[in-house]
Amino acid sequence: MSRILRLVLAVFLISASVAFAQADEIQDATIAAPEAHSVVFENEHVRVISAIASAGHKSPLHSHPPLVVISMGTARAKITNADGTGGIINVRPGTVFWGDSAAHEWELLAGEIDIIAVEVKAALAESEANGGDDSEGAVESAEGVQDSTIADPGAHSVVMENEHVRVISAIASAGYKSPMHSHPPLMVVQMDTGRLNLKNADGSEALINVRPGSVLWLDGAEHEWEILGGKLNAIAVEIKAAK
């Protein structure tokens, strides 16, 4: 190996070491920016973060694992990634997108940040180990109860899907009755205010009140429901690794 090549290789290795060290030093959002980020729920499959801030707020450099972002409010923010790249993003109620592991800082230019982020703990490990679960679309339970998107497409629809998650939108107004259907393990994020009567496959019933920003984990469910007042407007993040 020539002297010049050895020198180039040495410089590259030093630069790479510095880069990895810097990445390791970037703190989680809840540690680097606790004034805007807080944990609202956590189990072995997900950690759910609430991010709330008003116009003018600047969030310092912080990191996120792979996650589904659900916007509850309307805002415009300037995002700057750890490598200096970035841009302007606009979000509104109901905006949903997937983000791979990221390190960034942001400044809220207008509106209010009101976001629920569902971090998927298995996403990175799944991708590295076996390329993830490529299954897509609706499934049936062992008892034959149809998936929500098949049994009740009038209220349930897929808004995004990748190898880690399938994200469902459920929207209905007072008086709507949803027939018996099934869900795999999922995190439900409520976008609106409503009251519904829930009847499970075993015959048990419950009266449920929902409000914007409330979150609920289900290990899988088979139920039907009727909207008694207000409306149902929910985003459900199905976790494929939890099946």
C-alpha positions in Angstrom: 0.0 0.0 0.0 1.5 3.4 -1.0 2.2 6.1 1.6 -0.4 8.4 0.0 -3.1 5.6 0.1 -2.3 4.9 3.8 -2.6 8.6 4.6 -6.0 8.9 2.8 -7.2 5.8 4.6 -6.1 7.1 8.0 -7.8 10.4 7.4 -11.0 8.6 6.4 -11.0 6.4 9.5 -10.4 9.4 11.8 -13.2 11.3 10.1 -15.6 8.3 10.4 -14.7 7.8 14.1 -15.5 11.5 14.8 -18.8 11.3 12.9 -19.9 8.2 14.8 -18.8 9.8 18.1 -20.9 12.9 17.3 -23.9 10.7 16.4 -23.6 8.8 19.6 -23.5 12.1 21.6 -26.9 13.3 20.1 -29.4 12.9 22.8 -32.9 11.5 22.6 -35.7 14.1 22.1 -37.1 13.7 25.6 -33.6 14.4 27.1 -32.3 17.1 24.7 -35.6 19.0 24.5 -37.9 18.0 27.4 -39.8 21.4 27.2 -41.4 20.2 23.9 -41.2 16.4 24.0 -42.6 14.0 26.6 -43.5 10.3 26.8 -47.2 9.6 27.1 -47.2 5.8 26.8 -44.7 3.0 26.5 -44.7 -0.8 26.3 -42.5 -3.5 24.7 -43.6 -2.5 21.2 -43.9 1.3 21.1 -43.0 4.5 22.9 -45.4 7.3 22.3 -44.2 10.9 22.4 -46.1 14.1 22.5 -44.5 17.2 21.0 -46.1 20.5 21.7 -44.7 24.0 21.0 -45.8 27.5 19.9 -44.5 29.7 17.1 -41.0 30.9 17.7 -39.9 27.8 19.7 -36.5 26.4 18.7 -35.8 22.8 19.6 -32.1 21.9 19.9 -30.4 19.0 18.1 -31.9 15.7 19.2 -32.6 12.2 17.9 -35.5 9.9 17.1 -35.8 6.2 16.5 -38.0 5.0 13.6 -41.5 6.4 14.1 -44.9 7.3 12.8 -45.7 11.0 13.1 -49.3 12.1 13.5 -50.1 15.9 13.5 -52.9 17.2 15.6 -52.4 20.9 14.7 -51.4 23.2 11.9 -47.8 24.4 11.7 -44.8 25.4 9.5 -41.4 24.5 10.8 -37.8 24.8 9.6 -36.0 21.4 10.0 -32.2 21.2 10.1 -30.6 17.8 10.1 -27.4 16.9 11.8 -25.5 17.0 8.5 -26.7 20.5 7.8 -29.4 19.6 5.2 -33.1 20.4 5.8 -36.0 22.5 4.6 -39.4 23.8 5.4 -42.3 21.4 6.3 -46.0 22.2 6.6 -48.3 20.0 8.7 -52.0 20.0 9.4 -54.5 18.0 11.5 -54.4 14.4 10.2 -51.0 14.6 8.5 -49.3 11.2 8.8 -45.8 10.2 7.7 -43.1 7.6 8.5 -39.6 8.7 9.6 -36.5 6.5 9.8 -34.0 7.2 12.6 -33.2 10.9 12.5 -31.2 13.5 14.3 -32.3 17.1 13.7 -33.2 20.5 15.2 -36.2 22.6 14.3 -37.7 26.0 14.6 -41.5 26.6 14.6 -42.1 29.4 12.1 -45.9 29.6 12.4 -48.9 27.9 14.0 -48.6 25.3 16.8 -46.8 22.0 16.9 -49.1 19.4 18.3 -47.8 16.0 17.3 -48.2 12.4 18.5 -45.2 10.3 17.5 -45.4 6.5 17.7 -41.9 5.1 17.9 -41.6 1.5 16.7 -39.1 -0.3 18.8 -38.7 -3.3 16.5 -38.3 -1.3 13.3 -34.6 -0.9 13.2 -33.8 -4.4 14.5 -36.3 -6.0 12.1 -34.8 -4.2 9.1 -31.2 -5.2 10.0 -32.1 -8.8 10.9 -34.3 -9.9 8.1 -35.4 -7.0 6.0 -38.7 -6.6 7.9 -42.1 -8.2 7.5 -43.2 -7.7 3.9 -46.8 -8.7 4.6 -49.3 -6.2 3.5 -53.0 -5.7 3.4 -55.9 -7.0 5.4 -55.8 -10.2 7.5 -58.4 -12.4 9.2 -58.4 -13.6 12.7 -58.3 -17.3 13.7 -62.1 -17.1 14.2 -62.7 -15.7 10.8 -63.7 -12.2 11.8 -62.7 -9.9 9.0 -60.1 -7.2 9.1 -61.6 -3.7 9.7 -60.8 -2.5 6.1 -62.7 -5.5 4.6 -65.6 -5.7 7.1 -66.2 -1.9 7.3 -64.5 0.0 4.4 -67.0 2.8 4.9 -65.2 3.9 8.1 -61.8 2.3 7.9 -59.1 2.9 5.2 -55.3 2.4 4.9 -53.4 5.7 4.8 -49.9 4.3 4.7 -48.0 1.0 5.0 -44.5 -0.2 5.1 -42.7 -3.3 6.4 -43.1 -2.2 10.0 -46.5 -0.6 10.3 -49.9 -0.3 8.7 -51.7 3.0 9.5 -55.5 3.0 9.4 -57.8 6.0 9.5 -61.2 5.4 11.2 -63.8 8.2 10.6 -67.6 8.2 11.3 -70.3 10.5 12.6 -73.0 10.1 15.2 -75.4 7.3 14.4 -72.9 5.2 12.4 -72.8 1.5 13.3 -69.7 -0.5 12.5 -70.1 -4.3 12.0 -68.0 -6.8 13.8 -64.4 -6.6 12.7 -60.9 -7.3 13.8 -57.6 -5.4 14.5 -54.1 -6.7 15.0 -52.1 -5.1 17.9 -52.2 -1.3 17.5 -51.9 2.1 19.0 -55.0 4.3 18.6 -54.6 8.1 18.5 -57.8 10.1 18.7 -58.2 13.2 16.6 -61.7 14.4 17.7 -64.3 14.3 20.5 -67.0 11.6 20.6 -68.8 8.9 22.5 -69.3 5.4 21.3 -70.8 2.1 22.5 -68.3 -0.7 22.0 -69.4 -4.3 21.9 -66.7 -7.0 21.9 -66.9 -10.4 20.3 -67.5 -12.1 23.7 -70.6 -10.0 24.2 -69.2 -7.5 26.7 -69.9 -3.9 26.2 -68.4 -0.5 27.2 -69.3 3.1 26.8 -66.2 5.0 25.7 -65.6 8.8 25.5 -62.7 9.9 23.3 -61.0 13.3 22.9 -58.3 14.8 20.8 -54.8 13.5 21.7 -55.9 10.5 23.8 -54.0 7.3 23.0 -54.9 3.7 23.6 -53.0 0.5 23.1 -54.9 -2.7 22.0 -53.2 -6.1 21.9 -55.6 -7.0 19.1 -59.4 -6.7 19.1 -62.6 -8.1 17.7 -65.5 -5.7 18.2 -68.4 -3.7 16.7 -69.3 -0.1 17.7 -71.9 2.6 17.3 -71.2 6.4 17.5 -73.6 7.9 20.1 -72.4 11.5 19.9 -69.8 13.7 18.4 -67.6 11.8 15.9 -64.9 9.2 15.6 -61.8 10.4 14.0 -58.9 8.1 14.9 -55.5 7.2 13.5 -54.5 3.6 14.3 -50.9 2.4 14.0 -50.8 -1.3 13.6 -47.4 -2.8 14.7 -46.5 -5.7 12.4 -43.8 -7.1 14.8 -46.4 -7.4 17.6 -48.6 -9.8 15.7 
